[in-house]
């Protein structure tokens, strides 16, 4: 009985905390969300801040999902963050352009983002 009560208490504390966890974002592209199931490849990150604007690149990888799922996630999510689609996987917002590409590498789906001034 003690074991059951202890388990119930642990669930009551941890489940709401997990439910409150918000979306994660790339470290270098802090305004681009990291799709659930992907992990950021921080060693591939690159950022240059210039007077004309930032130039940034970041990548994430995951397995167990299709490339189309990743593309669909970002196609739905980016416009909610103010990005306007101009062509396949190309977006603009204010004075920046964003491009992403999904490819399969060594059994993982990898999404690569680049942001540059317009």
C-alpha positions, 0 to 999 in steps of 0.5 A, a space after each residue: 500500500 505504501 508503495 502504491 501511495 508513493 508511486 501516486 505521489 511521484 506521478 502527481 508531481 512529475 506529470 504536471 511538470 512534464 506537461 508544462 514543458 514548453 517548446 524547445 528552440 535551437 541554441 543558435 537560432 533561438 527563434 526557430 523551434 526544435 521539433 520534438 524528436 530531433 536533437 540539435 547538432 551543436 557542433 555544426 552551428 555557426 553564427 556571424 553578426 554583421 551590420 547588415 544582419 546575422 548569418 546563422 546555420 544550425 542542424 538537428 537530427 532524429 530517427 523514427 520519423 519521415 522527412 515529410 513529417 519534419 518538413 510538414 512541422 516546419 511548414 506549419 510552424 514557421 508562419 506562426 512565428 512570422 515567417 512568410 513562405 516564398 518558395 519551397 523551404 524558403 521563408 522571409 521575415 523582416 529583413 532576413 531569409 530562412 532556408 531549410 533542407 531535410 536529408 537522410 544521412 547514416 540512417 538519420 533525418 537531418 534538417 539544416 537551417 540557414 538564416 541570412 540578411 535579405 
